[in-house]
Amino acid sequence: MIINAIKKNLSLLKLLILSKWVFKFPRRKKFLIYDGTSIENLFFLFKKKEYEIFHTRYEQINISVLIYTIFKSGIFKIREKYKINYFKFVKPKIILTWIDENSGFFKLKSIYPHARFISIQRAFKDNNFYDYIKNYTKKNKNFKFKADYSFVLGENDLLKYSNFISGKIISLGNIKNNNYPIKKNYKGPINEITFISSLPVLRKNLKFQNHRNYKIFLFLKKYCEDKNIKLKLLSKHGSNFEKLYRKIYNGGKWQYLSRENVSRTYKILNNSKFIIFDNTTLGYEALTKNIKGVCFPEKFPYKSYSKTYNHSGFFWSQKLNQKILYKKIDHVINMKNKIWKKKIKDTVGKIVFYNPNNKVLKNTIKKII
């Protein structure tokens, strides 16, 4: 016990040394953003003067709140008490997070019941999140992980969440994708394909030739050459990485589309006539907007996903070779738009919901405020 206490205090001391110090007490606000990285994707919901941020990684510490906490309660469970006191000073009506894989967020309602808690799912979850909750509740049988509102990517996650998280659970989709609604779907002949690259080009000692994303692109290059179709590569990186991408992917006649900001990425996505990807969330987001495409994931749609799907479907295949890729692309290209929309709604619509302009989320916040 004593050793653990010493370790925790040393950890706190290290955080104090490395963090940015703020001396003014936090002001009273309507909203409290839980985790500083959340604001990058929640900024559209409110004005800057309406919110405070609680930095969960302690990259910023409010010294006044910390001193107040120590004098009032000592150093036992200092982090939890610092957190509660921070909340008390802000007195928010709503506490929101976009980092909902932090299971600790769903414990907050039990220690601070004076605000409405809203979580927003940002990406597919693996079983680590659910396993932690399962193990914790085994040891603490009367404890419930809670949020007033949990906004999830789709219906499948809604069903899985309901077994672990208490509160109202609502399908929203990806808030970034929703923020850039598509105006009109392309209906003409497919004369270009956009490949969404997820190759970890910066990973050292990676044999790119063995990576699935690399294999897909090589087959796709050949397909586009044979069919006289223009090929575009949507990168995870900026324009200064083009040379590296061309070296890794063995050159060829294709256009490099750099990632500069979120707006540019979704503009490219919305203007795509046809997409190819492995298992990126961005690819599924495009499909929710009825953009035609094909994917070749190792596991559809994601490892440890909440629901099990067949190895192959009308727009995906876990098996990959040149023949399969050609066949899948031709099948989707020739599919009538009406049939495509219905099939996508019945499958991808349950994996990633599409809610243009995040109306569901905005209306919920308006009701609370």
Secondary structure as UniProt FT lines:
FT   HELIX           2..18
FT   STRAND          20..22
FT   STRAND          31..34
FT   HELIX           36..38
FT   HELIX           39..42
FT   HELIX           43..45
FT   HELIX           48..50
FT   STRAND          51..54
FT   TURN            56..57
FT   STRAND          60..62
FT   HELIX           63..73
FT   TURN            76..77
FT   HELIX           78..90
FT   STRAND          94..97
FT   TURN            100..101
FT   HELIX           103..107
FT   HELIX           108..111
FT   TURN            113..114
FT   STRAND          116..120
FT   HELIX           127..139
FT   TURN            141..142
FT   STRAND          146..152
FT   HELIX           155..161
FT   TURN            162..164
FT   STRAND          166..171
FT   HELIX           175..178
FT   STRAND          192..196
FT   TURN            201..202
FT   TURN            204..205
FT   HELIX           208..210
FT   HELIX           212..227
FT   STRAND          230..234
FT   HELIX           239..241
FT   HELIX           242..248
FT   TURN            249..250
FT   STRAND          255..257
FT   HELIX           262..270
FT   STRAND          275..277
FT   HELIX           281..288
FT   TURN            289..290
FT   STRAND          293..295
FT   TURN            303..304
FT   STRAND          316..317
FT   HELIX           322..333
FT   HELIX           337..351
FT   HELIX           356..358
FT   HELIX           359..368
//
